[in-house]
Amino acid sequence: MSPRTTDLTTDALWHTEDRPGPKVSYQDTNYRRSIPAEERLSICLRFLATGDSYRTIAGSFRAGISTVSMLIPDVVAAIWDCLMEEFIAVPGAEEWR
């Protein structure tokens, strides 16, 4: 993947993928190979960066539309779970008063 497609440097992409990577990785089965975490993150970042339709993104990554439509919310939720505590401060009891 080139930095051009998502407007991120390679280092920033790998740094981001290390955190939600295990949450979006799945095992290969006898019937199909799973989509690697790196590609899942690329698909999600392309959607978030461009706002393209699922159909367009599915075509550019050679994945099914239903796959893309299920993959993007999963990856966004994994990113949210990993980065929420670091970047969004939850107010304490004193701050609510």
C-alpha positions in Angstrom: 0.0 0.0 0.0 1.3 3.4 -0.8 1.0 6.4 1.4 -0.8 8.1 -1.5 -4.0 6.1 -1.1 -4.7 7.0 2.5 -2.5 10.1 3.0 -0.6 8.4 5.8 3.0 7.6 6.1 3.9 3.9 6.3 5.1 4.3 9.9 1.9 6.0 11.0 -0.1 3.2 9.3 1.9 0.4 11.1 1.7 2.3 14.4 -2.1 2.5 14.1 -2.5 -1.1 13.0 -0.5 -2.5 15.9 -3.2 -1.5 18.3 -6.4 -2.8 16.8 -4.6 -5.5 14.8 -5.4 -8.5 17.0 -9.1 -7.4 17.3 -9.6 -7.4 13.5 -7.5 -10.5 12.7 -9.3 -13.7 11.9 -8.0 -17.2 11.2 -7.9 -18.9 7.8 -10.2 -21.8 7.3 -10.2 -24.8 5.0 -12.7 -22.9 2.8 -11.3 -19.4 2.6 -8.4 -17.2 3.5 -9.2 -14.4 5.8 -8.5 -10.8 4.9 -5.3 -9.7 6.6 -5.5 -7.0 9.3 -3.4 -4.6 7.2 -5.8 -4.8 4.3 -8.8 -4.5 6.6 -7.3 -1.3 8.0 -6.6 0.0 4.5 -10.2 -0.6 3.4 -11.5 1.2 6.5 -9.1 4.1 6.1 -10.0 4.5 2.4 -13.6 4.7 3.4 -13.0 7.2 6.2 -10.7 9.3 4.1 -12.7 9.5 0.8 -16.3 8.7 1.8 -16.6 6.5 -1.3 -19.4 4.1 -1.6 -19.0 0.5 -0.4 -19.4 -0.6 -4.0 -16.5 1.6 -5.2 -14.2 0.5 -2.3 -15.1 -3.2 -2.9 -14.2 -2.8 -6.5 -10.9 -1.2 -5.8 -9.8 -3.8 -3.2 -11.4 -6.7 -5.1 -13.6 -7.6 -2.2 -17.3 -8.2 -1.9 -19.7 -5.4 -1.1 -21.1 -7.3 1.8 -17.6 -8.0 3.1 -16.8 -4.3 3.0 -20.1 -3.4 4.6 -19.4 -5.7 7.6 -15.6 -5.0 7.7 -15.7 -1.2 8.1 -17.9 -1.0 11.3 -15.8 -3.8 12.9 -12.5 -2.0 12.2 -13.9 1.4 13.3 -15.2 -0.2 16.5 -11.7 -1.8 17.1 -10.0 1.6 16.5 -12.4 3.3 18.8 -11.9 0.8 21.6 -8.1 1.0 21.4 -7.8 4.8 21.1 -10.7 6.1 23.1 -9.0 6.1 26.5 -5.8 7.7 25.1 -7.5 10.5 23.2 -10.9 11.2 24.9 -10.8 12.1 28.5 -13.7 10.9 30.5 -14.7 13.5 33.1 -14.4 12.4 36.8 -16.8 13.2 39.6 -15.1 16.5 40.4 -15.3 17.7 36.9 -19.1 17.1 36.7 -19.7 19.5 39.6 
